[in-house]
Amino acid sequence: MDETRSRAIAWSRQLAEVHARLLDRVDALRDGSDGSADLLTHCLSFCSALTTHHEGEDGGLFAELVRARPDLAATVAALREDHQLIENIVDAVRTLAAESAQAAAERRAAIRAELDGLAAIMESHFRYEERAIGAALDGGIEDTGWTRPVFAPPG
């Protein structure tokens, strides 16, 4: 197997691994198992990691996918729509977290409710994305710098 193809197959696996780590992070926030009372810091760090990941996909990976595989244009458009929906929830989480630096239990409950919704959407989105573009990644696309933000370790 040539190096380009090996790297591409590694990209599909790496994408799945990054998705798993992001899901682990949101789950830890939801159930408080991150061991920290500083919900604000952890929420903001997680939100930043998720946003960076999606911006890397939107600004690099997806453009390369569509260039290499024009048949995936509709799929990529749907994934970008998902990213916008997810970003709207992330914005709500950021706002709630910022407002709740010294939050009462009710504010923390509101944050956790938003995180519950975010986690459900993320899981569905990630599984779809992995199925929809995994084969294209395995087929090989050019790395124009998109790998760094897409595969950056979450927060």
Secondary structure, DSSP 8 states (H G I E B T S, - for coil): --HHHHHHHHHHHHHHHHHHHHHHHHHHHHHTTTS-S-HHHHHHHHHHHHHHHHHHIIIIIHHHHHHH-GGGHHHHHHHHHHHHHHHHHHHHHHHHHHHTTT--HHHHHHHHHHHHHHHHHHHHHHHHHHHHHHHHHHH----SSTHHHHHS---
